């Protein structure tokens, strides 16, 4: 798990979407339905009450920008005042095709059809602002958003990861556009074998936006024996474990994203780190690298040295830049290869 956060800069496309939705709320209340004349969901009494609460200055903007730490409290409050949504959530958890209340349908129409699923929802703007290269759930797969071409209609086409609704919008439709509920994710973590539609709230999964740092979960290796003929046999003797002692709640993340099983397929990386820890004296290697770089008129920092030593980033602030960086760094610290 990698801690993530937005830069704090203004997101103009996202702000514009919120403003557009805010204006539509007043229109929907006036006509008594969510949508337009051709496609709409009529409001019942509870729906009208819900949308009247949203029909206040900047209500959509405040909801969209709600801090990650406040989301669960908001869900509790919403379900307390609108018990139909709690009933709908329970039904949807048992059967995704279950019948739902008019309120649920109205909210879904508003926040999905006119929000997250609309052509104007700025997925790339949010992902670019986070500046993530790899999935924060697993740190194994790339999720970087890259514009590669334009289609026949002149719209940009991107290669990118997915935006996962941390709290599923099928269960909490009113959080469909909340930016701290949207986590750039790889298909493995967001797919059927990952969290998919699991209720992260009831399963106690930790939202990466709420993490102060990435140290609560650590990878560790154990090795069955010593004296290996090659890296392959070394990798076969290594087993991987996941330590969540510093943040026990992250054990739920390890379970739902299958991190121990997945990383047990990467013992070849651990073997390389192990070999480096017994074949190299870091300080001697650092002097050697430093001498060669000075001879070539180059400069480097301690972080650069660690990167050259590991073949990956070794510092917490850089884990988001390359797959398996946290794994390699955790193993390297365990073997005292880096501080």
Secondary structure, 3 states (H helix, E strand, C coil): CCCCCCCCCCCHHHHHHHHHHHHHHHHHHHHCEEECCCCEEECCHHHHHHHHHHCCCCHHHHHHCCCHHHHHHHHHHHHHHCHHHHHHHHHHHHCCCCCCCHHHHHHHHHHHHHHHCCCCCCHHHHHHHHCCCECCCCCCCECCCEEEEECCCCCEEEECCEEEECCCCCCCHHHCCCHHHEEEECHHHHCCCCCCCCCHHHHCCCCHHHCCCCCCCEEEEEECCCCCCCHHHHHHCEEEEEECCCCCCHHHHHHHCCHHHHHCCCHHHHHHHHHHHHHCCHHHHHHHHHHHHHHCCCCCCHHHHHHHHHCCCCCHHHHHHCCCHHHHHHHHHHCCCCC
